Amino acid sequence: MESSPTLPVPTSLPRRRIETASADFVTSVNHLRGGSSAA
């Protein structure tokens, strides 16, 4: 984790939230399809 005072926090925050949302979406789809192979 890099703590760069030059880079604004809001710039890194949205990216992490998008990645988390994508992972959550994929997990939900996997559960719906009944497949827990992909983590």
Backbone as numpy.savetxt, mean C-alpha at the origin, in Angstrom:
# Nx Ny Nz CAx CAy CAz Cx Cy Cz
13.88 3.69 6.24 13.05 4.88 6.24 13.92 6.12 6.24
13.74 6.96 5.24 14.55 8.17 5.16 13.78 9.36 5.69
14.41 10.10 6.60 13.76 11.30 7.14 14.43 12.53 6.55
14.02 12.90 5.35 14.62 14.06 4.68 13.78 15.29 4.94
14.33 16.25 5.70 13.60 17.49 5.99 13.32 18.30 4.73
14.11 18.03 3.67 13.92 18.77 2.42 12.66 18.29 1.71
12.41 16.98 1.79 11.22 16.43 1.14 10.01 16.56 2.06
8.93 17.11 1.55 7.71 17.27 2.36 7.09 15.91 2.66
6.54 15.78 3.85 5.93 14.52 4.26 4.72 14.17 3.39
3.86 15.16 3.07 2.67 14.89 2.27 2.99 14.21 0.93
4.23 14.36 0.47 4.57 13.77 -0.83 4.74 12.26 -0.71
5.31 11.82 0.41 5.54 10.39 0.60 4.30 9.71 1.17
3.50 10.47 1.89 2.32 9.90 2.53 1.34 9.31 1.51
0.91 10.09 0.50 -0.06 9.57 -0.48 0.45 8.31 -1.16
1.74 8.25 -1.45 2.27 7.09 -2.16 2.11 5.83 -1.31
2.43 5.95 -0.02 2.33 4.80 0.87 0.87 4.38 1.04
-0.01 5.36 1.08 -1.44 5.04 1.25 -1.95 4.33 0.01
-1.48 4.74 -1.16 -1.91 4.10 -2.41 -1.42 2.66 -2.43
-0.16 2.46 -2.02 0.37 1.10 -2.01 -0.41 0.23 -1.04
-0.72 0.78 0.12 -1.48 0.02 1.12 -2.87 -0.31 0.59
-3.49 0.67 -0.05 -4.83 0.46 -0.58 -4.80 -0.61 -1.67
-3.77 -0.57 -2.51 -3.65 -1.56 -3.58 -3.48 -2.95 -2.99
-2.60 -3.06 -1.98 -2.36 -4.36 -1.35 -3.63 -4.86 -0.69
-4.36 -3.94 -0.05 -5.61 -4.32 0.60 -6.62 -4.79 -0.43
-6.67 -4.10 -1.56 -7.61 -4.46 -2.61 -7.30 -5.86 -3.15
-6.00 -6.10 -3.40 -5.58 -7.40 -3.92 -5.92 -8.50 -2.92
-5.69 -8.21 -1.65 -5.99 -9.21 -0.62 -7.48 -9.51 -0.59
-8.30 -8.46 -0.71 -9.75 -8.65 -0.69 -10.18 -9.49 -1.89
-9.63 -9.20 -3.05 -9.97 -9.95 -4.25 -9.57 -11.41 -4.09
-8.38 -11.63 -3.52 -7.92 -13.00 -3.33 -8.85 -13.75 -2.40
-9.31 -13.08 -1.35 -10.22 -13.72 -0.41 -11.55 -14.03 -1.09
-12.01 -13.10 -1.92 -13.28 -13.31 -2.62 -13.16 -14.49 -3.59
-12.00 -14.60 -4.23 -11.80 -15.68 -5.18 -11.49 -16.99 -4.46
-11.24 -16.90 -3.15 -10.98 -18.11 -2.38 -9.56 -18.60 -2.58
-8.64 -17.68 -2.85 -7.25 -18.07 -3.05 -6.35 -17.28 -2.14
-5.60 -17.97 -1.29 -4.69 -17.26 -0.38 -3.25 -17.59 -0.76
-3.00 -17.73 -2.06 -1.64 -18.03 -2.51 -0.82 -16.76 -2.55
-1.42 -15.69 -3.12 -0.71 -14.41 -3.19 -0.83 -13.69 -1.86
0.32 -13.21 -1.38 0.30 -12.50 -0.09 0.55 -11.02 -0.36
